């Protein structure tokens, strides 16, 4: 116990030094809103115990990011220190978080002095990107002037027996006022990235699991919760249960999509087209927990699009273009009925929305199908996850008294995850290309004793290939139409 306490104390000291912006320890990414570690300066500062001593076959990944969060410091700390809340605070990023041992529990209120052993698994929604599972000590300490630090550090000695070793990392939360905080995140790991597909190597190190993604998730969830709180206070009848339930389902949609696509080991996927190339399309399935012969089938692929990240995200969310590429819409027009919840800080780029399909000739609602969509943008990456929902079910969800409805809903999401392919000349996300990862989940019957029917698998993969071709054509051709950049001043 003394050795663990000493390790935690040393990690806290290192974290406090690293948390300061500027100086030689960090190098800013142009337009990226985060910093990468200067390994030479780090080794000079922290000597022999630093991550300069990288394990053979491992790589070091260290990033720092900060932002203002629309939530008071105490609630942020509560969400991070409680493993169950931590998962819901970072949906689509954290698939599991468990406190396996409590070394120290504070005698007073709050988490000051707490020290837990935690196991966390983080993912990027693609079978081509191995998940990261890491066990570490998480400790919390109150500092001066309303500042709290939460520090993580692995207990293992970094001998290569585990694939992810956490160097001193964590979160610094500085209280600004009663409903806002400044958050600084440092994510510093040594990781064995064997299994990472070549498609993802051109993206900037630290995007898929780095500090910027953690910060954007905390900012997004805090702003959405604040949005619900503001609506709740302003609603004359206090009728917000339906909105809260729908937000919970939307978060579950993102989490289910990530776990259905990313949490399946690479060996669990069957490659049915273009193995090892950009035409690589993969399929897998998992049986239902009931006695039926049904299975949830996941199909996933990744491809480059010669369009910048921000433009790609905007075009995917453009309802005028949607009928051209979305097989779910099937040529009908799309109208946003309501933005259920959007980030106060992030605006329209970060929103849970309900879409309704319209029949073009009549303008009438098509059947009873609506689309629940959860989308978010950050310069380090973006996502859009959605699924069809029957209008009767939607009405049941929105009934204020039916707050338990979210536990009864089974949804099979389709989704996109976007990463910028580095172009630092224009700033991250503003230039260059986009790496698009797309996946969908459907329910299919299994052949008795033999798994998927070959015809069903072939149809699902053919649908994915056709959809990718349509998306590439639509977004590439629409790019110059919807985004006419002004020429530089010297060319006018």
GUMI-993135 format. One record per residue (C-alpha): residue in one letter; chain; x, y, z. Coordinates in pm, 1 decimal. Last residue first. Example, Ala and Ser with C-alpha at 12.3 -4.5 7.8 and 13.67 -1.06 7.14 Angstrom:
# GUMI-993135
REC S A 1367.0 -106.0 714.0
REC A A 1230.0 -450.0 780.0
This chain:
# GUMI-993135
REC X A -909.6 3872.2 -5696.1
REC X A -607.1 3640.8 -5700.6
REC X A -400.0 3822.2 -5434.3
REC X A -700.3 3821.3 -5200.3
REC X A -721.9 3441.2 -5197.8
REC X A -1022.9 3295.8 -5380.6
REC X A -1350.3 3257.7 -5182.3
REC X A -1442.9 2895.4 -5120.0
REC X A -1757.6 2763.8 -5286.8
REC X A -1887.1 2499.8 -5049.8
REC X A -2230.6 2362.2 -5139.7
REC X A -2165.4 2322.1 -5511.9
REC X A -1793.5 2240.9 -5489.5
REC X A -1858.2 1957.7 -5238.4
REC X A -2169.8 1818.4 -5402.4
REC X A -1980.1 1608.3 -5657.1
REC X A -1750.1 1458.0 -5393.5
REC X A -2034.3 1407.3 -5146.5
REC X A -2268.9 1235.8 -5390.6
REC X A -2011.2 1019.7 -5570.5
REC X A -1837.5 899.2 -5255.9
REC X A -2168.9 835.4 -5077.6
REC X A -2307.4 641.2 -5375.4
REC X A -1995.8 422.0 -5403.0
REC X A -2002.5 355.9 -5028.9
REC X A -2373.1 261.0 -5042.3
REC X A -2317.6 18.2 -5327.9
REC X A -2036.1 -155.8 -5141.1
REC X A -2243.9 -169.5 -4820.4
REC X A -2547.6 -313.2 -5001.4
REC X A -2327.5 -575.4 -5167.1
REC X A -2194.5 -671.6 -4823.7
REC X A -2547.4 -718.6 -4688.3
REC X A -2663.0 -912.2 -4997.9
REC X A -2361.4 -1144.2 -4984.1
REC X A -2417.4 -1212.9 -4614.2
REC X A -2785.4 -1292.2 -4673.3
REC X A -2702.7 -1520.3 -4968.7
REC X A -2442.1 -1705.3 -4765.9
REC X A -2703.9 -1772.7 -4491.9
REC X A -2543.4 -1669.7 -4166.5
REC X A -2437.6 -1929.2 -3910.9
REC X A -2419.9 -2299.0 -3998.3
REC X A -2615.2 -2475.5 -3721.9
REC X A -2956.9 -2372.3 -3846.8
REC X A -2917.8 -2085.2 -4093.1
REC X A -2951.1 -1759.7 -3903.1
REC X A -3229.5 -1507.1 -3957.0
REC X A -3130.5 -1143.9 -3991.4
REC X A -3151.7 -825.3 -3781.8
REC X A -2954.0 -531.7 -3917.3
REC X A -2651.7 -328.2 -3808.4
REC X A -2473.4 -65.9 -4014.6
REC X A -2119.6 61.4 -4041.2
REC X A -1926.8 347.7 -4194.8
REC X A -1571.0 462.6 -4129.8
REC X A -1471.7 771.7 -4327.9
REC X A -1112.0 893.7 -4342.2
REC X A -1134.9 1255.0 -4450.0
REC X A -912.1 1456.7 -4682.8
REC X A -686.9 1761.0 -4667.7
REC X A -807.5 2096.8 -4543.5
REC X A -1017.1 2243.9 -4262.7
REC X A -1021.8 1942.2 -4031.0
REC X A -685.5 2020.9 -3870.9
REC X A -542.9 2351.3 -3987.1
REC X A -490.5 2481.6 -4338.4
REC X A -121.6 2395.8 -4376.0
REC X A -152.5 2121.8 -4113.6
REC X A -312.1 1878.6 -4357.8
REC X A -353.0 1551.8 -4170.8
REC X A -624.3 1308.8 -4273.5
REC X A -915.8 1418.6 -4059.5
REC X A -1119.3 1142.1 -3895.5
REC X A -1488.6 1065.0 -3943.0
REC X A -1712.1 809.3 -3773.7
REC X A -2033.7 723.8 -3953.4
REC X A -2331.1 528.1 -3825.3
REC X A -2621.7 292.6 -3872.8
REC X A -2800.0 186.6 -3558.0
REC X A -3000.0 -123.8 -3463.1
REC X A -3244.1 -26.6 -3189.4
REC X A -3401.5 -231.0 -2912.4
REC X A -3615.0 -14.2 -2682.1
REC X A -3738.8 -149.2 -2349.6
REC X A -3492.4 26.5 -2118.1
REC X A -3573.4 365.0 -2269.9
REC X A -3940.5 314.4 -2183.3
REC X A -3875.6 345.6 -1811.3
REC X A -3955.2 717.0 -1812.8
REC X A -4310.4 653.7 -1928.0
REC X A -4482.1 927.9 -1731.2
REC X A -4362.4 1205.0 -1960.2
REC X A -4489.1 1043.0 -2283.5
REC X A -4206.3 1107.0 -2532.9
REC X A -4106.3 741.9 -2547.1
REC X A -4462.4 635.7 -2624.3
REC X A -4483.9 890.2 -2906.1
REC X A -4158.1 760.7 -3053.5
REC X A -4289.1 405.8 -3034.5
REC X A -4597.4 508.4 -3230.2
REC X A -4378.6 694.3 -3480.8
REC X A -4171.4 383.9 -3550.8
REC X A -3801.5 455.8 -3507.7
REC X A -3540.8 438.6 -3783.4
REC X A -3173.6 459.1 -3679.1
REC X A -2896.5 714.9 -3651.3
REC X A -2529.5 773.0 -3571.2
REC X A -2327.5 1070.4 -3696.2
REC X A -1970.3 1113.7 -3575.5
REC X A -1685.6 1363.9 -3587.8
REC X A -1310.0 1379.1 -3540.6
REC X A -1017.7 1583.7 -3407.3
REC X A -1166.9 1913.1 -3526.3
REC X A -1481.6 1830.4 -3327.4
REC X A -1828.7 1747.5 -3450.2
REC X A -2127.4 1566.4 -3300.0
REC X A -2428.3 1373.8 -3420.0
REC X A -2711.4 1168.6 -3269.0
REC X A -3005.4 1089.2 -3495.8
REC X A -3350.3 940.1 -3433.7
REC X A -3521.9 882.7 -3766.3
REC X A -3901.1 873.8 -3807.1
REC X A -4117.1 616.9 -3981.9
REC X A -4494.7 615.5 -3971.2
REC X A -4569.2 585.5 -4340.7
REC X A -4409.5 872.2 -4527.9
REC X A -4527.7 1204.7 -4389.2
REC X A -4712.5 1395.0 -4659.8
REC X A -4540.1 1639.1 -4894.2
REC X A -4754.3 1498.2 -5173.8
REC X A -4510.5 1444.1 -5461.4
REC X A -4193.6 1434.0 -5243.7
REC X A -4312.8 1180.3 -4979.0
REC X A -4172.1 1307.6 -4652.5
REC X A -3943.0 1132.5 -4403.3
REC X A -3926.1 1275.1 -4052.7
REC X A -3608.4 1354.0 -3859.6
REC X A -3568.4 1369.0 -3482.0
REC X A -3253.8 1535.6 -3350.0
REC X A -2975.9 1494.9 -3095.3
REC X A -2727.6 1773.1 -3162.2
REC X A -2367.1 1884.0 -3183.2
REC X A -2285.7 2078.3 -3497.3
REC X A -2589.2 2300.9 -3441.1
REC X A -2439.0 2478.9 -3141.9
REC X A -2118.1 2359.2 -2971.9
REC X A -2142.0 2560.6 -2650.8
REC X A -2508.2 2502.2 -2571.9
REC X A -2482.2 2143.1 -2692.4
REC X A -2804.7 2032.5 -2849.2
REC X A -3105.6 1840.6 -2725.2
REC X A -3423.3 1729.2 -2889.7
REC X A -3368.6 1924.4 -3209.1
REC X A -3713.0 1890.4 -3361.3
REC X A -3890.0 1787.1 -3678.3
REC X A -3590.0 1785.8 -3910.0
REC X A -3722.1 1725.8 -4259.1
REC X A -3614.1 1461.7 -4508.1
REC X A -3730.8 1408.0 -4864.7
REC X A -3792.9 1058.8 -4995.0
REC X A -3547.8 885.5 -5227.2
REC X A -3503.2 570.9 -5020.9
REC X A -3453.3 743.9 -4683.1
REC X A -3305.3 423.8 -4538.3
REC X A -3090.2 380.7 -4848.3
REC X A -2919.0 712.7 -4767.3
REC X A -2721.5 842.9 -5064.7
REC X A -2930.2 1075.3 -5281.3
REC X A -3218.3 1122.7 -5036.0
REC X A -2972.2 1277.2 -4786.8
REC X A -2850.9 1561.1 -5004.9
REC X A -3121.9 1811.5 -4911.3
REC X A -3106.9 1694.9 -4547.7
REC X A -2746.1 1809.1 -4512.4
REC X A -2598.5 1609.0 -4222.3
REC X A -2366.5 1409.5 -4447.9
REC X A -2267.5 1729.3 -4629.5
REC X A -2182.9 1910.4 -4306.0
REC X A -1966.8 1623.1 -4181.3
REC X A -1778.1 1593.6 -4510.3
REC X A -1722.0 1970.8 -4518.4
REC X A -1580.7 1972.7 -4166.3
REC X A -1351.4 1675.9 -4239.5
REC X A -1208.2 1803.7 -4567.4
REC X A -1305.6 1625.9 -4895.6
REC X A -1100.5 1370.5 -5088.5
REC X A -1287.4 1081.0 -4919.0
REC X A -1081.9 788.4 -4794.7
REC X A -1252.1 460.0 -4707.8
REC X A -1352.8 240.8 -4416.2
REC X A -1589.8 -56.3 -4401.8
REC X A -1835.3 -220.4 -4161.4
REC X A -2122.0 -471.8 -4163.2
REC X A -2284.8 -582.1 -3837.1
REC X A -2550.0 -858.8 -3820.2
REC X A -2774.8 -885.8 -3514.7
REC X A -2889.2 -1247.9 -3503.7
REC X A -3223.4 -1425.7 -3507.3
REC X A -3286.7 -1796.6 -3449.1
REC X A -3501.3 -1723.0 -3146.9
REC X A -3431.7 -1853.9 -2796.9
REC X A -3350.3 -1508.5 -2653.9
REC X A -3011.1 -1346.3 -2600.2
REC X A -2990.8 -1259.8 -2966.8
REC X A -2702.6 -1406.7 -3161.8
REC X A -2406.7 -1195.5 -3262.9
REC X A -2296.5 -1127.1 -3616.8
REC X A -1992.5 -1031.7 -3821.1
REC X A -1918.5 -868.3 -4155.1
REC X A -1618.4 -693.8 -4305.2
REC X A -1565.1 -486.4 -4617.7
REC X A -1204.4 -412.3 -4724.0
REC X A -1224.2 -205.3 -5042.7
REC X A -952.1 21.1 -4899.0
REC X A -722.3 -279.3 -4910.0
REC X A -613.0 -556.3 -4673.1
REC X A -888.0 -798.2 -4778.4
REC X A -1092.1 -655.3 -5066.1
REC X A -1430.2 -822.7 -5007.4
REC X A -1580.8 -1075.7 -4771.0
REC X A -1359.4 -1030.2 -4468.2
REC X A -1519.1 -1222.1 -4180.6
REC X A -1499.2 -1052.5 -3842.5
REC X A -1446.7 -1218.0 -3504.6
REC X A -1069.4 -1229.7 -3548.5
REC X A -1059.9 -851.2 -3532.5
REC X A -1211.5 -858.8 -3184.9
REC X A -1572.5 -731.2 -3157.0
REC X A -1580.0 -421.1 -2934.6
REC X A -1549.4 -186.3 -3230.1
REC X A -1862.6 -235.2 -3440.3
REC X A -2133.9 -349.7 -3200.2
REC X A -1973.3 -171.1 -2904.8
REC X A -1949.4 156.6 -3096.5
REC X A -2303.1 131.7 -3235.1
REC X A -2444.3 36.9 -2897.5
REC X A -2270.1 335.2 -2731.5
REC X A -2391.9 582.3 -2993.6
REC X A -2748.8 449.6 -2975.7
REC X A -2731.2 440.1 -2597.2
REC X A -2651.7 811.9 -2601.0
REC X A -2955.5 861.5 -2825.6
REC X A -3168.4 648.7 -2590.3
REC X A -3063.2 860.6 -2291.5
REC X A -3137.7 1175.6 -2490.5
REC X A -3481.7 1036.8 -2570.4
REC X A -3547.7 965.8 -2204.2
REC X A -3445.3 1317.3 -2105.3
REC X A -3668.1 1466.1 -2375.4
REC X A -3964.4 1255.0 -2262.1
REC X A -3912.5 1349.9 -1898.7
REC X A -3916.2 1720.9 -1985.4
REC X A -4275.8 1825.2 -1909.4
REC X A -4217.4 2076.2 -1627.7
REC X A -4552.5 2235.8 -1713.1
REC X A -4423.8 2589.2 -1760.6
REC X A -4099.5 2470.7 -1915.0
REC X A -3826.1 2727.5 -1847.9
REC X A -3650.6 2535.8 -1569.5
REC X A -3667.1 2202.5 -1757.4
REC X A -3548.5 2363.0 -2081.1
REC X A -3244.9 2505.6 -1900.1
REC X A -3172.6 2168.6 -1734.8
REC X A -3202.2 1984.4 -2067.0
REC X A -2954.6 2224.9 -2226.3
REC X A -2722.2 2184.5 -1927.2
REC X A -2725.6 1808.1 -1977.1
REC X A -2647.0 1862.2 -2342.8
REC X A -2362.8 2100.3 -2260.5
REC X A -2211.5 1854.9 -2011.1
REC X A -2233.1 1566.3 -2258.4
REC X A -2065.0 1759.8 -2538.2
REC X A -1790.0 1921.5 -2328.1
REC X A -1698.2 1587.3 -2168.1
REC X A -1692.8 1414.0 -2508.8
REC X A -1490.0 1695.8 -2665.8
REC X A -1237.6 1678.9 -2380.5
REC X A -1187.0 1303.5 -2413.2
REC X A -1148.3 1329.0 -2791.0
REC X A -893.1 1608.9 -2757.3
REC X A -693.0 1410.9 -2498.9
REC X A -616.0 1123.8 -2733.2
REC X A -783.0 796.5 -2825.1
REC X A -866.3 830.2 -3195.0
REC X A -688.7 1160.5 -3260.0
REC X A -360.5 1100.6 -3075.9
REC X A -134.2 1038.8 -3373.7
REC X A -246.1 1232.8 -3680.5
REC X A -418.1 1023.4 -3944.1
REC X A -182.4 863.5 -4198.6
REC X A -176.2 539.4 -3990.1
REC X A -549.7 474.3 -4009.1
REC X A -563.9 309.9 -4352.2
REC X A -265.9 91.0 -4255.7
REC X A -486.0 -107.0 -4017.5
REC X A -397.5 -113.9 -3648.1
REC X A -336.7 -477.0 -3552.8
REC X A -21.0 -415.4 -3355.9
REC X A -68.0 -85.9 -3173.0
REC X A 118.3 -188.2 -2858.2
REC X A 63.8 109.0 -2632.1
REC X A 259.8 340.8 -2405.6
REC X A 14.2 595.7 -2278.0
REC X A -27.0 965.5 -2198.2
REC X A -371.3 1125.2 -2207.4
REC X A -372.0 1472.1 -2048.6
REC X A -704.0 1651.3 -2002.4
REC X A -757.8 2012.2 -1891.5
REC X A -1106.4 2124.8 -1790.3
REC X A -1216.4 2481.1 -1717.0
REC X A -1543.8 2488.3 -1529.9
REC X A -1893.2 2635.0 -1562.3
REC X A -2217.7 2622.4 -1363.0
REC X A -2146.1 2778.8 -1022.6
REC X A -1844.2 2973.1 -1145.5
REC X A -1500.4 2914.1 -1297.1
REC X A -1406.1 2592.9 -1112.6
REC X A -1081.9 2435.4 -1234.5
REC X A -1094.5 2066.2 -1323.7
REC X A -765.4 1890.5 -1403.9
REC X A -807.8 1550.7 -1568.3
REC X A -572.5 1257.4 -1595.6
REC X A -247.0 1109.7 -1712.7
REC X A 70.0 979.7 -1546.7
REC X A 180.9 694.5 -1780.7
REC X A -82.6 433.8 -1857.7
REC X A 45.9 107.7 -2004.2
REC X A -161.3 -54.0 -2279.0
REC X A -84.5 -391.1 -2438.7
REC X A -5.3 -577.7 -2116.8
REC X A 293.9 -812.4 -2072.2
REC X A 521.9 -549.6 -2228.0
REC X A 738.1 -487.6 -1921.2
REC X A 570.3 -156.2 -1834.2
REC X A 614.7 -186.9 -1459.2
REC X A 251.4 -256.2 -1383.9
REC X A 71.5 -18.1 -1148.0
REC X A -63.3 204.2 -1423.4
REC X A -119.8 575.2 -1354.3
REC X A -434.2 789.2 -1351.8
REC X A -469.2 1133.3 -1189.9
REC X A -784.0 1327.7 -1100.0
REC X A -704.1 1689.3 -1012.0
REC X A -943.1 1934.7 -845.0
REC X A -917.0 2314.9 -851.5
REC X A -1142.7 2532.6 -632.9
REC X A -875.6 2788.6 -553.1
REC X A -618.6 2543.6 -413.6
REC X A -605.8 2170.0 -481.0
REC X A -853.3 1893.2 -407.9
REC X A -712.3 1547.4 -478.4
REC X A -836.8 1244.1 -666.2
REC X A -667.2 914.9 -741.1
REC X A -713.5 660.5 -1020.0
REC X A -485.1 356.9 -1010.8
REC X A -459.8 178.1 -1342.9
REC X A -587.4 -106.1 -1557.9
REC X A -598.6 -51.4 -1935.3
REC X A -798.6 -192.8 -2220.7
REC X A -747.1 -30.9 -2557.5
REC X A -959.3 -135.9 -2854.2
REC X A -789.3 -244.5 -3175.6
REC X A -863.5 -23.6 -3479.6
REC X A -960.1 -208.5 -3800.1
REC X A -1284.6 -334.4 -3643.9
REC X A -1396.2 29.9 -3641.1
REC X A -1577.2 247.8 -3387.7
REC X A -1281.9 375.3 -3185.6
REC X A -1271.2 212.9 -2847.1
REC X A -1182.6 257.6 -2480.4
REC X A -1177.9 -13.5 -2213.2
REC X A -1130.2 94.6 -1852.0
REC X A -1011.2 -102.4 -1548.4
REC X A -992.6 95.6 -1223.7
REC X A -800.3 55.7 -897.7
REC X A -923.8 333.5 -668.4
REC X A -766.1 609.6 -455.7
REC X A -985.6 875.0 -295.0
REC X A -809.6 1166.8 -120.7
REC X A -1073.5 1426.6 -208.8
REC X A -1369.6 1234.2 -351.9
REC X A -1664.5 1426.5 -208.9
REC X A -1794.3 1436.2 146.3
REC X A -1548.8 1355.8 426.3
REC X A -1387.8 1025.1 528.0
REC X A -1235.4 977.4 185.9
REC X A -1205.4 621.5 52.7
REC X A -864.6 463.7 5.8
REC X A -744.0 149.2 -168.5
REC X A -1075.6 70.0 -336.0
REC X A -1050.8 -226.2 -570.8
REC X A -1203.2 -341.1 -900.7
REC X A -1367.0 -15.7 -1006.1
REC X A -1505.2 -98.7 -1347.3
REC X A -1530.2 97.6 -1672.4
REC X A -1665.8 -44.4 -1997.1
REC X A -1737.4 79.9 -2348.2
REC X A -1567.9 418.1 -2304.0
REC X A -1555.3 619.4 -2628.9
REC X A -1900.6 572.2 -2780.6
REC X A -2062.6 721.3 -2472.9
REC X A -1825.1 929.8 -2255.6
REC X A -2031.4 1052.7 -1960.2
REC X A -2239.2 731.1 -1964.0
REC X A -1925.2 522.2 -1906.2
REC X A -1798.8 755.7 -1632.9
REC X A -2135.2 736.3 -1456.6
REC X A -2085.6 363.4 -1395.8
REC X A -1725.2 409.9 -1290.0
REC X A -1797.4 691.8 -1042.0
REC X A -1480.2 904.1 -1025.4
REC X A -1537.7 1070.6 -1362.8
REC X A -1903.9 1161.1 -1315.1
REC X A -1851.6 1283.3 -957.3
REC X A -1554.7 1499.1 -1063.9
REC X A -1766.1 1664.6 -1334.0
REC X A -2048.9 1717.8 -1084.4
REC X A -1814.2 1887.4 -835.2
REC X A -1660.6 2116.8 -1098.7
REC X A -1987.0 2276.8 -1208.3
REC X A -2099.2 2208.4 -1562.8
REC X A -2082.2 2395.7 -1893.3
REC X A -1725.5 2290.9 -1976.8
REC X A -1455.1 2529.6 -2097.0
REC X A -1177.5 2362.8 -2292.0
REC X A -841.3 2191.2 -2256.6
REC X A -621.5 1950.9 -2448.9
REC X A -297.4 1757.2 -2391.6
REC X A -157.3 1465.6 -2589.9
REC X A 81.0 1174.3 -2534.9
REC X A 115.7 858.9 -2745.0
REC X A 423.4 645.6 -2696.3
REC X A 471.5 339.7 -2915.9
REC X A 530.1 -22.4 -2817.8
REC X A 722.5 -299.4 -2992.9
REC X A 1018.0 -270.5 -2755.3
REC X A 907.4 -87.0 -2441.6
REC X A 968.3 286.4 -2456.0
REC X A 1220.9 439.1 -2217.3
REC X A 1144.7 796.5 -2327.3
REC X A 826.0 738.7 -2130.1
REC X A 995.5 898.6 -1829.8
REC X A 1126.1 716.2 -1522.9
REC X A 1489.8 777.7 -1618.8
REC X A 1468.5 1154.9 -1639.9
REC X A 1157.0 1362.3 -1575.4
REC X A 1250.4 1700.8 -1723.2
REC X A 1510.8 1594.5 -1981.5
REC X A 1292.9 1303.8 -2094.7
REC X A 992.9 1537.3 -2132.3
REC X A 1194.8 1792.6 -2329.8
REC X A 1300.2 1518.8 -2573.5
REC X A 949.9 1369.9 -2593.0
REC X A 782.5 1700.7 -2681.8
REC X A 427.0 1592.8 -2605.7
REC X A 148.2 1675.4 -2847.6
REC X A -86.5 1970.7 -2800.3
REC X A -456.9 2022.4 -2865.3
REC X A -697.9 2260.2 -3034.7
REC X A -603.4 2125.8 -3377.9
REC X A -569.1 2442.9 -3579.3
REC X A -193.9 2393.4 -3590.5
REC X A -103.6 2113.8 -3342.4
REC X A 64.8 2274.2 -3041.5
REC X A 398.1 2136.8 -2909.8
REC X A 414.0 2064.3 -2537.9
REC X A 697.3 2023.6 -2287.1
REC X A 894.6 2334.0 -2395.7
REC X A 668.9 2593.3 -2233.0
REC X A 304.9 2653.0 -2307.1
REC X A 12.3 2517.7 -2108.6
REC X A 57.3 2379.1 -1755.6
REC X A -91.6 2032.7 -1704.9
REC X A 246.3 1860.6 -1745.0
REC X A 384.8 1993.5 -1414.7
REC X A 63.2 1902.0 -1229.8
REC X A 66.9 1555.7 -1389.3
REC X A 425.4 1487.0 -1281.4
REC X A 348.6 1573.7 -919.1
REC X A 31.8 1365.3 -925.0
REC X A 219.8 1067.7 -1070.2
REC X A 482.5 1088.7 -791.6
REC X A 210.6 1091.7 -526.3
REC X A 31.4 799.3 -691.2
REC X A 351.5 594.2 -703.9
REC X A 418.9 671.2 -335.9
REC X A 64.3 566.7 -242.3
REC X A 108.0 243.2 -437.7
REC X A 440.9 169.6 -265.2
REC X A 286.3 240.5 76.6
REC X A 0.0 0.0 0.0
